[in-house]
Amino acid sequence: MDYLVAVLLPQLLHGLVFGAALGLLALGLTVIFGLLGVMNFAHGELYMLGAYAGIAVIGVTHSFWAALLVGPLAVGAIGALTEVTTLRPLYRREPLYGLILTFGLALVFREGARQIWGGDMRRIMPPFAGSTPLLGMTYPNYRLFLLAASSAILLAIWLFFTRTRAGILVRAAVQDAEMLDGLGVNVPRVFTLTFAGSAALAALAGLLLAPIFTVYPQMGVEMILLAFIVVILGGMGSMGGSVIAAFVIGLAQSLLTLWMNPQRVAIAIFAIMIVILIVRPRGFFGREGVLE
Amino acid sequence: MSRGVYGRVFSRWAVIVWLLLTLLPAVPFMSKFYLLLAFDALLFGTIAMSLDLLMGYTGLVSFGHAAFFGLGAYASAVLLERGIVSLWACLLFAILVVGLYALVVSFFATARRGIYFALLTLIFAEVVYTFFRYTQTFGGSDGIQGVAAPRLIGDFAIDTPLRNYYLVLVYLGLAYLACRVLVTSHFGRVLVAIRENEDRARFLGYDVQRYKMAICMISALLTGLGGALYPGRSAFATPDLMLWTVSGEFIIMVMIGGLGTLAGPVVGGAFFVLLQEKVSSYVDWYFIVIGLVLIFIVLFMPRGLLGLRELLGGRRWRTTA
């Protein structure tokens, strides 16, 4: 019982917290993947830019909450600008070109951040300290907030995609952009706004996770790989699948660290991934014939 | 194909360029530094060429070629570190190690199409990276440092930039020959057929997966051999050689050069290495320049550097075999 409360429960909560934030990151990736047929390699850099934008805003306003509002908006604007100038000309080309392009964008963003903010590790202080007694143990307040905020945002996104006309338009564009175009919808605008939204989500994830992780220019490189795994596991283009897979990976990662050292955990997660791709290549909820 | 087997396999230009390259060390002001730079340019050019077999001819994008390269480098470095300094032993061991790994990867990866192939190769490569990064037997994150130079025969060590340069030139020549023979053969035509329409190739009776596995293995082995030459030049093998971003760089080299041209990716690889070197000697934000060059190429010259020939009025480059 002591073991359960002192070891297993915190680890379980850690997993949920991380899974929720990972869900934000993976969700944007999955939507862009559905729209453009491209794994957005710059997504990890947008996540990184979110954290740095937060640092910049906090430097001016000394308010985490202002950063939480302004940071994602700024990164979203960068995303929109990027989409219009570089990705839009590639719509009718092979997805391979988009892949290479986002790789180039990632290089530019990563090095740009290093030039502006330097290469050393930085931290963002959590907006509130302390911890709350919970089920016989205490858990940091910020992590509880992180879990609540991420879950609320995920819920809001779900409502957006199921209940609003704009959300339905995005889903339609994922299904069949050409048909949507034929129906008189301004598809390029849908694409641009979706890309901006996905960038803002990545930035939000970066900023929310910054107080428990460290901020440095390479931080996106490791996260993006995990986000890729989540997207595949959930099934390419399936948004619900991505969220579920994010929680699965978050929990798996934090529970496995109880019995293995972190390196082994990384290998174990890759191994799980390989087995799933072989046995059930379309992930949990992938449909047949999507981008094969 | 009236030019006969020789004309089919070799363009006259390839031979001339290769012969000119043998004269490169005779150029005045060719310091050791520039010879090593030329080594890197040709080595990565050749690796990009072997990746082109997959990307350009078969339509499979491998995001795990850094693992083949790194494994080859480690295979060679491990032997050199333990006092087995024969180049041939290093190459054989690299073939063995890379071959076994590539067998597993290609068996599973070629069963899947499109993006799934790319991701499977990526994840397999990450497993290898993580393994070497954290295994102290192989030096962990420092890798294997300060290994001896390999010996060609007897006491003839490949220990100068000049000897290394000629070694890599031989590697380039043989690899190019192998690739040309491959893509002009019936086997190469089947690969192009698979790229164009995999289902139709299958209906014609070809065992598509077996073809894909074979080309995957060949490409991996050529890359691994290149990796095996690397410790001889740098005296180290580190896990950073197999970071997934390195695989990305290989893909970039192929794209810069032009898909499905073989010669193009060699140019692309050399261009990439030289660009990185040149720009980084002037500014320390060279990744921005490289990123912008990449974006420029994707947007405005999707056919790569060799695509420029068309603009300049040259004959249309044959994009397939």
Interface residues (C-beta under 8 A of the other chain):
Chain A: M39 F41 T86 P89 L90 R93 P95 L96 Y97 L99 I100 L101 F103 G104 L105 A106 L107 V108 R110 E111 G112 R114 Q115 V221 L225 F228 I229 I232 M236 Q263 A266 I267 F270 A271 M273 I274 L277 I278 P281 L291 E292
Chain B: V61 F108 A111 R112 R113 G114 I115 Y116 A118 L119 L120 L122 I123 F124 E126 V127 T130 F131 R133 Y134 W244 T245 G248 I251 I252 M255 W285 Y286 F287 I288 I290 G291 L292 V293 L294 I295 V298 L299 P302
